Amino acid sequence: MPTLTDLQNAIHATRVCTPGNEPDGAVMVGPVAVDSRHVEPGDIFWGLVGEHSNGSDFADEAFANGAAGVVVDRPVHAPDGCWALIVHDTLAALHDWAAWHRDRFTGTVIAVTGSVGKTTTRQMIHTILGTKFQGTCSPRNYNNHVGLPLSMLQMEPDHDFAVLELGASGPGEIAKLAALCRPTIGVITHVGDSHLGGFGSRQGIAEAKAELLDALPADGCAILGEDPWLRKLQNRSAARTVMVGRGSDCSLIAKEVVLGQGALSYIVRDVLFDVPVWGRHHLTAAMAAVAVGLELGCTLEETAHALTTFRTVPMRCEVIQVRGATIINDAYNASPTSMLAALELLRDFDTRGRRIVVVGDMHELGDEAAAMHRQLGEQVLSRCGAELLIACGEYAPYVVAGARAAGLPASRSLVCRTPEETMPHLGQAILPGDVVLIKGSRALGMERIVQAMQTYPQRRTA
């Protein structure tokens, strides 16, 4: 476990303590917390600068909640027995501390990126490797310039692996994140339309994802989903490339793919896989995870057994029952690519009732936003045959216009401004046997609709 002196030297800080009651530099330092409200006794509070506040202003609150010390960009009072480390830039210091951990990590670092499926892939990899090795993975969606270093601080010297998620909203970001975590294995799931506004085009998105390929060492491995853009970029890396999918030219091929109700099955080299997920779009994540497992010495049989225990991350194709209806809670986030996958999941549902789509805006699409929301409306009808559409948000009129142009009657489509506005309409509409898809970008908080639906009273039966 690192010491206070290790931390101070790594981040090039000046230490401030109460004279006569300074802690020993050999004292061990605890976990890092970046929210003073969530500090636990013994934590280090790291005062990051946000859009509207400076974390250094909350040092007193952190100490009151039990912080052993703080890392801040201005002098603060440290209570007796506590300490403060003063740095010029707290974010740069956090990166320096993460780099210190990386320098001492001897396990395999696996970095996962892609327009869709990053979190599911990361969780599946951890599920497989965790059955045989000790390791860690990024919590939640810790995949940006703050989340990645926080994830890296979870790496322990005795860990065999670390699965880290890398996200980006513009060019150059993945290159910086990869330079920090220095992966040996890189996984790219897919090139889609996420953050199109920041990249300008699919080509720009593909080039940004390929920054991970550039970062891999010659003795490393690049694992790629079966994607036209990734095919073009597969020779860009000095590392060995493994492409996974259904095509005959893939290195690891899934055959006899069957989608059941809550299960995805396929065969790889005569080994049967049964993965408890909803939707065939999970195939890329599962196959990439298998490829990582093989790279680290797992057998196919071991990876297949491990994936039978996989559980979907909340709000990602999470299927629940409400008042006799089936709810697909895919509310965590949305892009054109993931929306299409969710619509196809809804289409594949075996149901005696109606297919209902409740969607919110897809963010960060730039100049293409209006056109892509209109296209989404068309796909609601053409790709899954929905019988009722409720759209909310700024671009809801475009979604509904697209659906009506494709043939959905006006009486079966509705524009709402907010998720809350959809709730009474949906509460009256859903019937036993219906399947309802709920999806939208993170900022809309579409999960509030699911939470409200779970409180609806049961319908009376005669």
Order of alpha helices (4+ residues) and beta strands (2+ residues): alpha-beta-beta-beta-alpha-beta-beta-alpha-beta-alpha-beta-alpha-beta-alpha-beta-alpha-alpha-alpha-beta-alpha-beta-beta-beta-beta-beta-alpha-alpha-beta-beta-alpha-beta-alpha-beta-alpha-beta-alpha-beta-alpha
